[in-house]
């Protein structure tokens, strides 16, 4: 009897890349769109180009999943750090005093 393998981000590269795109959606970066834009920087376009080049490298699914996890951690940490009204004491100590 042959077991049918389950499709997961660990064994299917296309699922792993979808995980990466799902994380980017949290920041307003969507597959096939150039925005958001800041000055001359098109963050979505940059992400698309980077992902395309990484896909061409034919990374194993597990490595793509690691990229997704790293991205997830960075986005979550940035959200926590910049959450309005939630300034922890270490952040306060590292901020420069405002000029009055």
Gaussian input, Z-matrix of N, CA and C with variables (Angstrom, degrees):
# hf/3-21g

backbone

0 1
 N
 C     1     B1
 C     2     B2     1     A1
 N     3     B3     2     A2     1     D1
 C     4     B4     3     A3     2     D2
 C     5     B5     4     A4     3     D3
 N     6     B6     5     A5     4     D4
 C     7     B7     6     A6     5     D5
 C     8     B8     7     A7     6     D6
 N     9     B9     8     A8     7     D7
 C    10    B10     9     A9     8     D8
 C    11    B11    10    A10     9     D9
 N    12    B12    11    A11    10    D10
 C    13    B13    12    A12    11    D11
 C    14    B14    13    A13    12    D12
 N    15    B15    14    A14    13    D13
 C    16    B16    15    A15    14    D14
 C    17    B17    16    A16    15    D15
 N    18    B18    17    A17    16    D16
 C    19    B19    18    A18    17    D17
 C    20    B20    19    A19    18    D18
 N    21    B21    20    A20    19    D19
 C    22    B22    21    A21    20    D20
 C    23    B23    22    A22    21    D21
 N    24    B24    23    A23    22    D22
 C    25    B25    24    A24    23    D23
 C    26    B26    25    A25    24    D24
 N    27    B27    26    A26    25    D25
 C    28    B28    27    A27    26    D26
 C    29    B29    28    A28    27    D27
 N    30    B30    29    A29    28    D28
 C    31    B31    30    A30    29    D29
 C    32    B32    31    A31    30    D30
 N    33    B33    32    A32    31    D31
 C    34    B34    33    A33    32    D32
 C    35    B35    34    A34    33    D33
 N    36    B36    35    A35    34    D34
 C    37    B37    36    A36    35    D35
 C    38    B38    37    A37    36    D36
 N    39    B39    38    A38    37    D37
 C    40    B40    39    A39    38    D38
 C    41    B41    40    A40    39    D39
 N    42    B42    41    A41    40    D40
 C    43    B43    42    A42    41    D41
 C    44    B44    43    A43    42    D42
 N    45    B45    44    A44    43    D43
 C    46    B46    45    A45    44    D44
 C    47    B47    46    A46    45    D45
 N    48    B48    47    A47    46    D46
 C    49    B49    48    A48    47    D47
 C    50    B50    49    A49    48    D48
 N    51    B51    50    A50    49    D49
 C    52    B52    51    A51    50    D50
 C    53    B53    52    A52    51    D51
 N    54    B54    53    A53    52    D52
 C    55    B55    54    A54    53    D53
 C    56    B56    55    A55    54    D54
 N    57    B57    56    A56    55    D55
 C    58    B58    57    A57    56    D56
 C    59    B59    58    A58    57    D57
 N    60    B60    59    A59    58    D58
 C    61    B61    60    A60    59    D59
 C    62    B62    61    A61    60    D60
 N    63    B63    62    A62    61    D61
 C    64    B64    63    A63    62    D62
 C    65    B65    64    A64    63    D63
 N    66    B66    65    A65    64    D64
 C    67    B67    66    A66    65    D65
 C    68    B68    67    A67    66    D66
 N    69    B69    68    A68    67    D67
 C    70    B70    69    A69    68    D68
 C    71    B71    70    A70    69    D69
 N    72    B72    71    A71    70    D70
 C    73    B73    72    A72    71    D71
 C    74    B74    73    A73    72    D72
 N    75    B75    74    A74    73    D73
 C    76    B76    75    A75    74    D74
 C    77    B77    76    A76    75    D75
 N    78    B78    77    A77    76    D76
 C    79    B79    78    A78    77    D77
 C    80    B80    79    A79    78    D78
 N    81    B81    80    A80    79    D79
 C    82    B82    81    A81    80    D80
 C    83    B83    82    A82    81    D81
 N    84    B84    83    A83    82    D82
 C    85    B85    84    A84    83    D83
 C    86    B86    85    A85    84    D84
 N    87    B87    86    A86    85    D85
 C    88    B88    87    A87    86    D86
 C    89    B89    88    A88    87    D87
 N    90    B90    89    A89    88    D88
 C    91    B91    90    A90    89    D89
 C    92    B92    91    A91    90    D90
 N    93    B93    92    A92    91    D91
 C    94    B94    93    A93    92    D92
 C    95    B95    94    A94    93    D93
 N    96    B96    95    A95    94    D94
 C    97    B97    96    A96    95    D95
 C    98    B98    97    A97    96    D96
 N    99    B99    98    A98    97    D97
 C   100   B100    99    A99    98    D98
 C   101   B101   100   A100    99    D99
 N   102   B102   101   A101   100   D100
 C   103   B103   102   A102   101   D101
 C   104   B104   103   A103   102   D102
 N   105   B105   104   A104   103   D103
 C   106   B106   105   A105   104   D104
 C   107   B107   106   A106   105   D105
 N   108   B108   107   A107   106   D106
 C   109   B109   108   A108   107   D107
 C   110   B110   109   A109   108   D108
 N   111   B111   110   A110   109   D109
 C   112   B112   111   A111   110   D110
 C   113   B113   112   A112   111   D111
 N   114   B114   113   A113   112   D112
 C   115   B115   114   A114   113   D113
 C   116   B116   115   A115   114   D114
 N   117   B117   116   A116   115   D115
 C   118   B118   117   A117   116   D116
 C   119   B119   118   A118   117   D117
 N   120   B120   119   A119   118   D118
 C   121   B121   120   A120   119   D119
 C   122   B122   121   A121   120   D120
 N   123   B123   122   A122   121   D121
 C   124   B124   123   A123   122   D122
 C   125   B125   124   A124   123   D123
 N   126   B126   125   A125   124   D124
 C   127   B127   126   A126   125   D125
 C   128   B128   127   A127   126   D126
 N   129   B129   128   A128   127   D127
 C   130   B130   129   A129   128   D128
 C   131   B131   130   A130   129   D129
 N   132   B132   131   A131   130   D130
 C   133   B133   132   A132   131   D131
 C   134   B134   133   A133   132   D132
 N   135   B135   134   A134   133   D133
 C   136   B136   135   A135   134   D134
 C   137   B137   136   A136   135   D135
 N   138   B138   137   A137   136   D136
 C   139   B139   138   A138   137   D137
 C   140   B140   139   A139   138   D138
 N   141   B141   140   A140   139   D139
 C   142   B142   141   A141   140   D140
 C   143   B143   142   A142   141   D141
 N   144   B144   143   A143   142   D142
 C   145   B145   144   A144   143   D143
 C   146   B146   145   A145   144   D144
 N   147   B147   146   A146   145   D145
 C   148   B148   147   A147   146   D146
 C   149   B149   148   A148   147   D147
 N   150   B150   149   A149   148   D148
 C   151   B151   150   A150   149   D149
 C   152   B152   151   A151   150   D150
 N   153   B153   152   A152   151   D151
 C   154   B154   153   A153   152   D152
 C   155   B155   154   A154   153   D153
 N   156   B156   155   A155   154   D154
 C   157   B157   156   A156   155   D155
 C   158   B158   157   A157   156   D156
 N   159   B159   158   A158   157   D157
 C   160   B160   159   A159   158   D158
 C   161   B161   160   A160   159   D159
 N   162   B162   161   A161   160   D160
 C   163   B163   162   A162   161   D161
 C   164   B164   163   A163   162   D162
 N   165   B165   164   A164   163   D163
 C   166   B166   165   A165   164   D164
 C   167   B167   166   A166   165   D165
 N   168   B168   167   A167   166   D166
 C   169   B169   168   A168   167   D167
 C   170   B170   169   A169   168   D168
 N   171   B171   170   A170   169   D169
 C   172   B172   171   A171   170   D170
 C   173   B173   172   A172   171   D171
 N   174   B174   173   A173   172   D172
 C   175   B175   174   A174   173   D173
 C   176   B176   175   A175   174   D174
 N   177   B177   176   A176   175   D175
 C   178   B178   177   A177   176   D176
 C   179   B179   178   A178   177   D177
 N   180   B180   179   A179   178   D178
 C   181   B181   180   A180   179   D179
 C   182   B182   181   A181   180   D180
 N   183   B183   182   A182   181   D181
 C   184   B184   183   A183   182   D182
 C   185   B185   184   A184   183   D183
 N   186   B186   185   A185   184   D184
 C   187   B187   186   A186   185   D185
 C   188   B188   187   A187   186   D186
 N   189   B189   188   A188   187   D187
 C   190   B190   189   A189   188   D188
 C   191   B191   190   A190   189   D189
 N   192   B192   191   A191   190   D190
 C   193   B193   192   A192   191   D191
 C   194   B194   193   A193   192   D192
 N   195   B195   194   A194   193   D193
 C   196   B196   195   A195   194   D194
 C   197   B197   196   A196   195   D195
 N   198   B198   197   A197   196   D196
 C   199   B199   198   A198   197   D197
 C   200   B200   199   A199   198   D198
 N   201   B201   200   A200   199   D199
 C   202   B202   201   A201   200   D200
 C   203   B203   202   A202   201   D201
 N   204   B204   203   A203   202   D202
 C   205   B205   204   A204   203   D203
 C   206   B206   205   A205   204   D204
 N   207   B207   206   A206   205   D205
 C   208   B208   207   A207   206   D206
 C   209   B209   208   A208   207   D207
 N   210   B210   209   A209   208   D208
 C   211   B211   210   A210   209   D209
 C   212   B212   211   A211   210   D210
 N   213   B213   212   A212   211   D211
 C   214   B214   213   A213   212   D212
 C   215   B215   214   A214   213   D213
 N   216   B216   215   A215   214   D214
 C   217   B217   216   A216   215   D215
 C   218   B218   217   A217   216   D216
 N   219   B219   218   A218   217   D217
 C   220   B220   219   A219   218   D218
 C   221   B221   220   A220   219   D219
 N   222   B222   221   A221   220   D220
 C   223   B223   222   A222   221   D221
 C   224   B224   223   A223   222   D222
 N   225   B225   224   A224   223   D223
 C   226   B226   225   A225   224   D224
 C   227   B227   226   A226   225   D225
 N   228   B228   227   A227   226   D226
 C   229   B229   228   A228   227   D227
 C   230   B230   229   A229   228   D228
 N   231   B231   230   A230   229   D229
 C   232   B232   231   A231   230   D230
 C   233   B233   232   A232   231   D231
 N   234   B234   233   A233   232   D232
 C   235   B235   234   A234   233   D233
 C   236   B236   235   A235   234   D234
 N   237   B237   236   A236   235   D235
 C   238   B238   237   A237   236   D236
 C   239   B239   238   A238   237   D237
 N   240   B240   239   A239   238   D238
 C   241   B241   240   A240   239   D239
 C   242   B242   241   A241   240   D240
 N   243   B243   242   A242   241   D241
 C   244   B244   243   A243   242   D242
 C   245   B245   244   A244   243   D243
 N   246   B246   245   A245   244   D244
 C   247   B247   246   A246   245   D245
 C   248   B248   247   A247   246   D246
 N   249   B249   248   A248   247   D247
 C   250   B250   249   A249   248   D248
 C   251   B251   250   A250   249   D249
 N   252   B252   251   A251   250   D250
 C   253   B253   252   A252   251   D251
 C   254   B254   253   A253   252   D252
 N   255   B255   254   A254   253   D253
 C   256   B256   255   A255   254   D254
 C   257   B257   256   A256   255   D255
 N   258   B258   257   A257   256   D256
 C   259   B259   258   A258   257   D257
 C   260   B260   259   A259   258   D258
 N   261   B261   260   A260   259   D259
 C   262   B262   261   A261   260   D260
 C   263   B263   262   A262   261   D261
 N   264   B264   263   A263   262   D262
 C   265   B265   264   A264   263   D263
 C   266   B266   265   A265   264   D264
 N   267   B267   266   A266   265   D265
 C   268   B268   267   A267   266   D266
 C   269   B269   268   A268   267   D267
 N   270   B270   269   A269   268   D268
 C   271   B271   270   A270   269   D269
 C   272   B272   271   A271   270   D270
 N   273   B273   272   A272   271   D271
 C   274   B274   273   A273   272   D272
 C   275   B275   274   A274   273   D273
 N   276   B276   275   A275   274   D274
 C   277   B277   276   A276   275   D275
 C   278   B278   277   A277   276   D276
 N   279   B279   278   A278   277   D277
 C   280   B280   279   A279   278   D278
 C   281   B281   280   A280   279   D279
 N   282   B282   281   A281   280   D280
 C   283   B283   282   A282   281   D281
 C   284   B284   283   A283   282   D282
 N   285   B285   284   A284   283   D283
 C   286   B286   285   A285   284   D284
 C   287   B287   286   A286   285   D285
 N   288   B288   287   A287   286   D286
 C   289   B289   288   A288   287   D287
 C   290   B290   289   A289   288   D288
 N   291   B291   290   A290   289   D289
 C   292   B292   291   A291   290   D290
 C   293   B293   292   A292   291   D291
 N   294   B294   293   A293   292   D292
 C   295   B295   294   A294   293   D293
 C   296   B296   295   A295   294   D294
 N   297   B297   296   A296   295   D295
 C   298   B298   297   A297   296   D296
 C   299   B299   298   A298   297   D297

   B1=1.4473
   B2=1.5246
   B3=1.3005
   B4=1.4645
   B5=1.5163
   B6=1.3143
   B7=1.4666
   B8=1.5123
   B9=1.2948
   B10=1.4630
   B11=1.5271
   B12=1.3337
   B13=1.4595
   B14=1.5157
   B15=1.3076
   B16=1.4603
   B17=1.5244
   B18=1.3160
   B19=1.4580
   B20=1.5258
   B21=1.3090
   B22=1.4610
   B23=1.5171
   B24=1.3439
   B25=1.4634
   B26=1.5187
   B27=1.3141
   B28=1.4601
   B29=1.5263
   B30=1.3573
   B31=1.4596
   B32=1.5290
   B33=1.3065
   B34=1.4645
   B35=1.5302
   B36=1.3369
   B37=1.4678
   B38=1.5310
   B39=1.3336
   B40=1.4726
   B41=1.5234
   B42=1.3361
   B43=1.4641
   B44=1.5280
   B45=1.3037
   B46=1.4652
   B47=1.5227
   B48=1.3467
   B49=1.4675
   B50=1.5238
   B51=1.3220
   B52=1.4643
   B53=1.5254
   B54=1.3404
   B55=1.4675
   B56=1.5302
   B57=1.3242
   B58=1.4638
   B59=1.5260
   B60=1.3410
   B61=1.4714
   B62=1.5244
   B63=1.3307
   B64=1.4660
   B65=1.5208
   B66=1.3146
   B67=1.4674
   B68=1.5259
   B69=1.3186
   B70=1.4681
   B71=1.5296
   B72=1.3324
   B73=1.4715
   B74=1.5193
   B75=1.3286
   B76=1.4691
   B77=1.5283
   B78=1.3295
   B79=1.4626
   B80=1.5262
   B81=1.3423
   B82=1.4642
   B83=1.5158
   B84=1.3263
   B85=1.4655
   B86=1.5213
   B87=1.3446
   B88=1.4520
   B89=1.5160
   B90=1.3138
   B91=1.4553
   B92=1.5257
   B93=1.3521
   B94=1.4540
   B95=1.5160
   B96=1.3235
   B97=1.4723
   B98=1.5239
   B99=1.3260
   B100=1.4640
   B101=1.5212
   B102=1.3200
   B103=1.4593
   B104=1.5076
   B105=1.3104
   B106=1.4598
   B107=1.5300
   B108=1.3125
   B109=1.4640
   B110=1.5229
   B111=1.3336
   B112=1.4607
   B113=1.5250
   B114=1.3363
   B115=1.4673
   B116=1.5257
   B117=1.3206
   B118=1.4638
   B119=1.5260
   B120=1.3199
   B121=1.4596
   B122=1.5221
   B123=1.3091
   B124=1.4673
   B125=1.5360
   B126=1.3245
   B127=1.4576
   B128=1.5205
   B129=1.3161
   B130=1.4634
   B131=1.5123
   B132=1.3240
   B133=1.4699
   B134=1.5262
   B135=1.3249
   B136=1.4713
   B137=1.5227
   B138=1.3386
   B139=1.4607
   B140=1.5232
   B141=1.3195
   B142=1.4709
   B143=1.5246
   B144=1.3227
   B145=1.4653
   B146=1.5254
   B147=1.3220
   B148=1.4637
   B149=1.5203
   B150=1.3230
   B151=1.4634
   B152=1.5190
   B153=1.3244
   B154=1.4640
   B155=1.5308
   B156=1.3270
   B157=1.4638
   B158=1.5261
   B159=1.3274
   B160=1.4629
   B161=1.5324
   B162=1.3323
   B163=1.4604
   B164=1.5338
   B165=1.3182
   B166=1.4647
   B167=1.5296
   B168=1.3220
   B169=1.4638
   B170=1.5294
   B171=1.3289
   B172=1.4764
   B173=1.5263
   B174=1.3191
   B175=1.4606
   B176=1.5248
   B177=1.3144
   B178=1.4657
   B179=1.5303
   B180=1.3142
   B181=1.4656
   B182=1.5295
   B183=1.3254
   B184=1.4650
   B185=1.5251
   B186=1.3284
   B187=1.4668
   B188=1.5283
   B189=1.3216
   B190=1.4650
   B191=1.5251
   B192=1.3260
   B193=1.4686
   B194=1.5244
   B195=1.3323
   B196=1.4654
   B197=1.5268
   B198=1.3229
   B199=1.4690
   B200=1.5275
   B201=1.3163
   B202=1.4656
   B203=1.5171
   B204=1.3262
   B205=1.4646
   B206=1.5192
   B207=1.3240
   B208=1.4636
   B209=1.5230
   B210=1.3166
   B211=1.4588
   B212=1.5257
   B213=1.3211
   B214=1.4574
   B215=1.5313
   B216=1.3173
   B217=1.4646
   B218=1.5241
   B219=1.3390
   B220=1.4700
   B221=1.5266
   B222=1.3265
   B223=1.4649
   B224=1.5248
   B225=1.3308
   B226=1.4638
   B227=1.5319
   B228=1.3164
   B229=1.4720
   B230=1.5274
   B231=1.3426
   B232=1.4688
   B233=1.5233
   B234=1.3232
   B235=1.4670
   B236=1.5188
   B237=1.3264
   B238=1.4622
   B239=1.5251
   B240=1.3154
   B241=1.4574
   B242=1.5315
   B243=1.3171
   B244=1.4571
   B245=1.5144
   B246=1.3351
   B247=1.4618
   B248=1.5310
   B249=1.3269
   B250=1.4749
   B251=1.5296
   B252=1.3052
   B253=1.4574
   B254=1.5152
   B255=1.3102
   B256=1.4532
   B257=1.5260
   B258=1.3093
   B259=1.4608
   B260=1.5190
   B261=1.3145
   B262=1.4608
   B263=1.5235
   B264=1.3054
   B265=1.4624
   B266=1.5230
   B267=1.3556
   B268=1.4713
   B269=1.5264
   B270=1.3131
   B271=1.4623
   B272=1.5285
   B273=1.3025
   B274=1.4660
   B275=1.5250
   B276=1.3341
   B277=1.4623
   B278=1.5227
   B279=1.3325
   B280=1.4669
   B281=1.5281
   B282=1.3185
   B283=1.4644
   B284=1.5252
   B285=1.3074
   B286=1.4597
   B287=1.5286
   B288=1.3303
   B289=1.4624
   B290=1.5192
   B291=1.3197
   B292=1.4741
   B293=1.5388
   B294=1.3229
   B295=1.4641
   B296=1.5132
   B297=1.3183
   B298=1.4697
   B299=1.4833
   A1=108.70
   A2=116.15
   A3=120.87
   A4=109.98
   A5=115.86
   A6=119.90
   A7=110.05
   A8=116.31
   A9=120.95
   A10=107.71
   A11=116.56
   A12=120.92
   A13=111.66
   A14=116.64
   A15=119.60
   A16=109.42
   A17=114.59
   A18=120.02
   A19=108.45
   A20=115.77
   A21=121.14
   A22=109.18
   A23=116.05
   A24=119.61
   A25=111.23
   A26=117.80
   A27=121.15
   A28=112.61
   A29=118.41
   A30=118.30
   A31=114.06
   A32=118.42
   A33=122.01
   A34=109.24
   A35=118.42
   A36=120.10
   A37=113.62
   A38=118.51
   A39=119.02
   A40=111.71
   A41=117.06
   A42=119.79
   A43=110.71
   A44=115.44
   A45=119.58
   A46=110.92
   A47=117.56
   A48=119.85
   A49=110.79
   A50=118.09
   A51=120.61
   A52=110.48
   A53=116.52
   A54=120.01
   A55=109.80
   A56=116.50
   A57=120.48
   A58=109.74
   A59=117.28
   A60=120.33
   A61=111.71
   A62=117.36
   A63=120.01
   A64=111.17
   A65=116.72
   A66=119.33
   A67=110.66
   A68=116.79
   A69=120.03
   A70=111.91
   A71=117.43
   A72=120.84
   A73=110.79
   A74=116.66
   A75=120.88
   A76=111.85
   A77=116.64
   A78=121.08
   A79=112.25
   A80=116.61
   A81=119.90
   A82=113.40
   A83=117.31
   A84=121.82
   A85=107.39
   A86=115.95
   A87=121.47
   A88=110.32
   A89=115.69
   A90=123.09
   A91=109.24
   A92=116.64
   A93=121.23
   A94=115.37
   A95=118.10
   A96=121.57
   A97=109.65
   A98=116.72
   A99=119.72
   A100=113.11
   A101=118.50
   A102=121.28
   A103=111.55
   A104=118.29
   A105=127.61
   A106=112.42
   A107=113.20
   A108=120.64
   A109=108.76
   A110=115.39
   A111=121.73
   A112=106.45
   A113=115.50
   A114=121.05
   A115=108.00
   A116=118.31
   A117=121.56
   A118=112.62
   A119=117.34
   A120=120.95
   A121=109.64
   A122=116.05
   A123=122.47
   A124=106.96
   A125=114.92
   A126=120.77
   A127=112.34
   A128=117.86
   A129=120.68
   A130=112.34
   A131=115.67
   A132=120.57
   A133=110.46
   A134=115.95
   A135=120.04
   A136=110.76
   A137=116.67
   A138=120.83
   A139=110.56
   A140=116.80
   A141=120.58
   A142=111.53
   A143=116.30
   A144=120.43
   A145=110.76
   A146=116.97
   A147=120.78
   A148=110.77
   A149=116.90
   A150=120.47
   A151=110.41
   A152=117.26
   A153=120.31
   A154=110.60
   A155=116.49
   A156=119.97
   A157=111.50
   A158=116.90
   A159=119.76
   A160=111.08
   A161=116.89
   A162=120.05
   A163=110.69
   A164=116.85
   A165=120.84
   A166=111.49
   A167=116.79
   A168=120.76
   A169=111.77
   A170=116.83
   A171=122.56
   A172=111.73
   A173=115.33
   A174=120.03
   A175=110.01
   A176=117.58
   A177=120.16
   A178=109.49
   A179=116.00
   A180=121.27
   A181=112.26
   A182=116.83
   A183=119.86
   A184=111.45
   A185=117.20
   A186=120.33
   A187=110.90
   A188=117.03
   A189=120.47
   A190=109.19
   A191=116.34
   A192=120.08
   A193=110.26
   A194=118.05
   A195=120.98
   A196=110.99
   A197=117.04
   A198=120.74
   A199=108.90
   A200=116.38
   A201=120.52
   A202=112.59
   A203=116.41
   A204=119.87
   A205=111.70
   A206=116.41
   A207=120.46
   A208=110.21
   A209=116.51
   A210=121.51
   A211=110.66
   A212=115.94
   A213=121.20
   A214=110.95
   A215=116.45
   A216=120.86
   A217=111.02
   A218=116.76
   A219=120.07
   A220=111.52
   A221=116.42
   A222=120.11
   A223=110.18
   A224=116.51
   A225=119.77
   A226=111.19
   A227=116.45
   A228=119.54
   A229=110.69
   A230=117.11
   A231=120.25
   A232=110.86
   A233=116.70
   A234=119.72
   A235=110.97
   A236=116.51
   A237=120.19
   A238=110.74
   A239=116.77
   A240=121.94
   A241=111.26
   A242=116.82
   A243=120.80
   A244=114.12
   A245=117.57
   A246=120.49
   A247=108.93
   A248=117.05
   A249=120.04
   A250=111.78
   A251=115.19
   A252=121.24
   A253=114.31
   A254=118.34
   A255=121.42
   A256=108.75
   A257=115.80
   A258=120.19
   A259=108.74
   A260=114.91
   A261=119.76
   A262=110.09
   A263=116.87
   A264=119.96
   A265=112.79
   A266=121.95
   A267=119.05
   A268=111.91
   A269=117.76
   A270=119.81
   A271=109.93
   A272=116.01
   A273=119.14
   A274=110.88
   A275=116.46
   A276=120.85
   A277=111.80
   A278=117.27
   A279=120.93
   A280=112.88
   A281=117.94
   A282=119.90
   A283=110.22
   A284=114.41
   A285=119.89
   A286=108.62
   A287=117.32
   A288=119.14
   A289=110.10
   A290=114.88
   A291=118.64
   A292=110.10
   A293=115.05
   A294=120.16
   A295=107.49
   A296=116.24
   A297=120.24
   A298=111.02
   D1=134.31
   D2=-178.26
   D3=-102.04
   D4=130.70
   D5=177.50
   D6=-83.21
   D7=138.93
   D8=175.97
   D9=-90.43
   D10=121.56
   D11=-178.92
   D12=-69.95
   D13=141.42
   D14=177.39
   D15=-79.22
   D16=146.64
   D17=-179.72
   D18=-88.94
   D19=116.66
   D20=-179.92
   D21=-134.74
   D22=169.27
   D23=177.44
   D24=-64.16
   D25=-20.06
   D26=-179.57
   D27=-77.80
   D28=-21.74
   D29=-178.15
   D30=-125.58
   D31=0.07
   D32=179.36
   D33=-127.82
   D34=107.21
   D35=-177.81
   D36=-56.71
   D37=-38.00
   D38=-178.32
   D39=-64.38
   D40=-33.57
   D41=176.24
   D42=-69.82
   D43=-38.15
   D44=178.85
   D45=-64.81
   D46=-40.82
   D47=178.30
   D48=-67.40
   D49=-33.39
   D50=175.72
   D51=-64.10
   D52=-35.86
   D53=176.45
   D54=-62.33
   D55=-41.76
   D56=178.59
   D57=-61.17
   D58=-47.84
   D59=179.51
   D60=-63.01
   D61=-37.17
   D62=178.28
   D63=-62.78
   D64=-38.37
   D65=177.08
   D66=-66.89
   D67=-40.57
   D68=-179.81
   D69=-65.12
   D70=-29.37
   D71=178.46
   D72=-57.86
   D73=-33.26
   D74=179.83
   D75=-60.29
   D76=-22.17
   D77=-177.68
   D78=-102.70
   D79=2.21
   D80=-178.96
   D81=89.65
   D82=10.66
   D83=177.84
   D84=-100.40
   D85=119.08
   D86=-177.14
   D87=-119.92
   D88=146.66
   D89=178.77
   D90=-57.81
   D91=126.91
   D92=177.33
   D93=86.52
   D94=3.38
   D95=179.10
   D96=-119.53
   D97=147.26
   D98=-176.86
   D99=-87.58
   D100=-17.46
   D101=-175.49
   D102=-86.49
   D103=173.51
   D104=-3.04
   D105=-68.99
   D106=158.80
   D107=-176.63
   D108=-119.64
   D109=137.22
   D110=175.43
   D111=-134.24
   D112=115.13
   D113=-173.98
   D114=57.18
   D115=-119.96
   D116=178.60
   D117=-99.21
   D118=7.25
   D119=-176.67
   D120=-94.59
   D121=122.10
   D122=176.29
   D123=-103.60
   D124=95.23
   D125=-172.79
   D126=-61.58
   D127=-39.87
   D128=179.02
   D129=-65.67
   D130=-40.97
   D131=178.35
   D132=-64.73
   D133=-42.36
   D134=177.67
   D135=-60.90
   D136=-43.42
   D137=179.51
   D138=-63.25
   D139=-43.58
   D140=179.89
   D141=-61.01
   D142=-44.26
   D143=179.83
   D144=-63.80
   D145=-43.45
   D146=-179.66
   D147=-64.25
   D148=-44.29
   D149=-179.55
   D150=-65.66
   D151=-41.10
   D152=178.82
   D153=-59.45
   D154=-44.89
   D155=-179.85
   D156=-67.47
   D157=-36.53
   D158=176.99
   D159=-68.10
   D160=-37.58
   D161=177.59
   D162=-64.49
   D163=-38.06
   D164=178.33
   D165=-65.38
   D166=-23.24
   D167=177.82
   D168=-74.65
   D169=-8.92
   D170=176.71
   D171=54.19
   D172=50.08
   D173=177.78
   D174=-66.97
   D175=148.66
   D176=174.74
   D177=-63.39
   D178=151.33
   D179=-177.68
   D180=-55.35
   D181=-39.12
   D182=-179.67
   D183=-62.33
   D184=-36.69
   D185=178.73
   D186=-71.18
   D187=-37.01
   D188=176.32
   D189=-64.27
   D190=-41.29
   D191=177.52
   D192=-61.27
   D193=-37.15
   D194=177.27
   D195=-64.60
   D196=-38.01
   D197=175.65
   D198=-61.53
   D199=-43.70
   D200=178.36
   D201=-61.73
   D202=-41.90
   D203=179.11
   D204=-66.28
   D205=-38.95
   D206=176.97
   D207=-63.88
   D208=-44.03
   D209=177.81
   D210=-61.90
   D211=-43.98
   D212=178.87
   D213=-59.32
   D214=-44.64
   D215=-179.76
   D216=-64.10
   D217=-43.59
   D218=-179.06
   D219=-64.79
   D220=-43.17
   D221=-179.89
   D222=-65.17
   D223=-44.62
   D224=-179.48
   D225=-63.86
   D226=-42.17
   D227=178.80
   D228=-63.11
   D229=-40.94
   D230=178.21
   D231=-64.79
   D232=-40.24
   D233=177.88
   D234=-62.25
   D235=-42.51
   D236=179.32
   D237=-66.46
   D238=-42.43
   D239=-176.72
   D240=-65.25
   D241=-41.79
   D242=-174.74
   D243=-97.86
   D244=8.15
   D245=179.67
   D246=-61.35
   D247=122.05
   D248=-178.16
   D249=-59.46
   D250=137.45
   D251=175.40
   D252=76.07
   D253=4.45
   D254=-179.08
   D255=-121.47
   D256=66.32
   D257=-177.32
   D258=-98.93
   D259=114.18
   D260=179.83
   D261=-76.89
   D262=162.94
   D263=-178.67
   D264=-61.57
   D265=-38.23
   D266=177.61
   D267=-62.80
   D268=-35.35
   D269=178.48
   D270=-67.56
   D271=-41.74
   D272=179.84
   D273=-60.80
   D274=-40.50
   D275=-178.63
   D276=-66.89
   D277=-30.59
   D278=-177.32
   D279=-85.96
   D280=-12.82
   D281=-178.23
   D282=-80.09
   D283=145.79
   D284=176.94
   D285=-75.38
   D286=143.87
   D287=177.57
   D288=-65.76
   D289=141.98
   D290=-179.92
   D291=-76.78
   D292=146.18
   D293=178.79
   D294=-85.65
   D295=131.50
   D296=179.70
   D297=-110.49

